Amino acid sequence: MELEKPVPPRDAIIMQLNKVHSVKTIERVAAGLGETVDRIFDLAINMETEDGVIWVCGLRDESVIAFTTFGIENLRDLIEMDQE
């Protein structure tokens, strides 16, 4: 006997859990890729959240770009395309 999957009510809010468990700051990514922070920033400024980039905001008005593993892979592709 197979049980049917429950169907949520139409007005239910369905939350997707984020699978990102860590990010790396732009400084760390630049060092790991052998690039300058300025170059990485120039490449990343047009990236979207879906590309693996986020802005991390501190207590004051400071903020920093950070990248998921997927974002770093996208940066590698952008660096390669930029060099061609």
C-alpha positions as a Markdown table, in Angstrom:
| # | Residue | x | y | z |
|---|---|---|---|---|
| 1 | Met | 0.0 | 0.0 | 0.0 |
| 2 | Glu | 1.5 | 3.3 | -1.1 |
| 3 | Leu | 0.7 | 6.5 | 0.9 |
| 4 | Glu | -0.1 | 9.7 | -1.0 |
| 5 | Lys | 2.2 | 12.7 | -0.4 |
| 6 | Pro | 0.4 | 15.3 | 1.6 |
| 7 | Val | -0.6 | 18.4 | -0.4 |
| 8 | Pro | 0.0 | 21.7 | 1.4 |
| 9 | Pro | -2.9 | 24.1 | 1.6 |
| 10 | Arg | -3.0 | 26.8 | -1.1 |
| 11 | Asp | -2.1 | 29.6 | 1.5 |
| 12 | Ala | 0.8 | 27.6 | 3.0 |
| 13 | Ile | 4.2 | 29.2 | 2.9 |
| 14 | Ile | 6.8 | 26.7 | 1.5 |
| 15 | Met | 10.3 | 27.5 | 2.6 |
| 16 | Gln | 13.3 | 26.3 | 0.7 |
| 17 | Leu | 16.3 | 25.6 | 2.9 |
| 18 | Asn | 19.5 | 27.2 | 1.7 |
| 19 | Lys | 22.2 | 24.7 | 1.1 |
| 20 | Val | 25.0 | 27.2 | 1.3 |
| 21 | His | 26.9 | 26.6 | 4.5 |
| 22 | Ser | 29.9 | 28.9 | 4.0 |
| 23 | Val | 31.2 | 31.7 | 1.9 |
| 24 | Lys | 34.6 | 33.2 | 1.3 |
| 25 | Thr | 35.4 | 36.9 | 1.3 |
| 26 | Ile | 36.6 | 38.6 | -1.8 |
| 27 | Glu | 40.1 | 39.0 | -0.3 |
| 28 | Arg | 40.4 | 35.3 | 0.3 |
| 29 | Val | 39.0 | 34.4 | -3.1 |
| 30 | Ala | 41.4 | 36.8 | -4.8 |
| 31 | Ala | 44.4 | 35.3 | -2.9 |
| 32 | Gly | 43.3 | 31.8 | -3.8 |
| 33 | Leu | 42.9 | 32.6 | -7.5 |
| 34 | Gly | 46.2 | 34.6 | -7.7 |
| 35 | Glu | 44.3 | 37.8 | -8.7 |
| 36 | Thr | 43.9 | 41.3 | -7.2 |
| 37 | Val | 40.9 | 42.2 | -5.2 |
| 38 | Asp | 40.2 | 45.0 | -7.7 |
| 39 | Arg | 40.1 | 42.6 | -10.6 |
| 40 | Ile | 37.8 | 40.2 | -8.8 |
| 41 | Phe | 35.6 | 43.1 | -7.8 |
| 42 | Asp | 35.4 | 44.3 | -11.5 |
| 43 | Leu | 34.4 | 40.8 | -12.6 |
| 44 | Ala | 32.0 | 40.2 | -9.8 |
| 45 | Ile | 30.1 | 43.5 | -9.9 |
| 46 | Asn | 27.8 | 42.3 | -12.6 |
| 47 | Met | 27.2 | 38.9 | -10.9 |
| 48 | Glu | 23.8 | 38.1 | -9.4 |
| 49 | Thr | 22.9 | 36.2 | -6.2 |
| 50 | Glu | 22.1 | 33.2 | -8.5 |
| 51 | Asp | 25.7 | 33.3 | -9.7 |
| 52 | Gly | 27.0 | 32.6 | -6.2 |
| 53 | Val | 27.8 | 36.1 | -4.9 |
| 54 | Ile | 26.4 | 37.9 | -1.8 |
| 55 | Trp | 27.0 | 41.1 | 0.0 |
| 56 | Val | 27.8 | 40.7 | 3.7 |
| 57 | Cys | 26.9 | 43.7 | 5.8 |
| 58 | Gly | 28.6 | 44.6 | 9.1 |
| 59 | Leu | 27.4 | 46.6 | 12.1 |
| 60 | Arg | 28.4 | 49.9 | 10.6 |
| 61 | Asp | 28.1 | 50.9 | 7.0 |
| 62 | Glu | 30.8 | 48.5 | 5.9 |
| 63 | Ser | 30.0 | 45.6 | 3.6 |
| 64 | Val | 32.1 | 43.0 | 1.7 |
| 65 | Ile | 31.4 | 40.8 | -1.3 |
| 66 | Ala | 31.6 | 37.1 | -0.5 |
| 67 | Phe | 31.3 | 34.0 | -2.8 |
| 68 | Thr | 29.9 | 30.5 | -2.5 |
| 69 | Thr | 31.8 | 27.6 | -4.0 |
| 70 | Phe | 29.5 | 28.0 | -7.1 |
| 71 | Gly | 30.4 | 31.7 | -7.2 |
| 72 | Ile | 34.1 | 30.9 | -7.2 |
| 73 | Glu | 33.6 | 28.5 | -10.1 |
| 74 | Asn | 31.8 | 31.2 | -12.0 |
| 75 | Leu | 34.6 | 33.7 | -11.3 |
| 76 | Arg | 37.2 | 31.2 | -12.7 |
| 77 | Asp | 35.1 | 31.1 | -15.9 |
| 78 | Leu | 34.9 | 34.9 | -16.0 |
| 79 | Ile | 38.7 | 35.2 | -15.5 |
| 80 | Glu | 39.3 | 32.7 | -18.3 |
| 81 | Met | 36.9 | 34.5 | -20.7 |
| 82 | Asp | 38.4 | 37.9 | -19.8 |
| 83 | Gln | 41.9 | 36.6 | -20.6 |
| 84 | Glu | 40.8 | 35.5 | -24.1 |
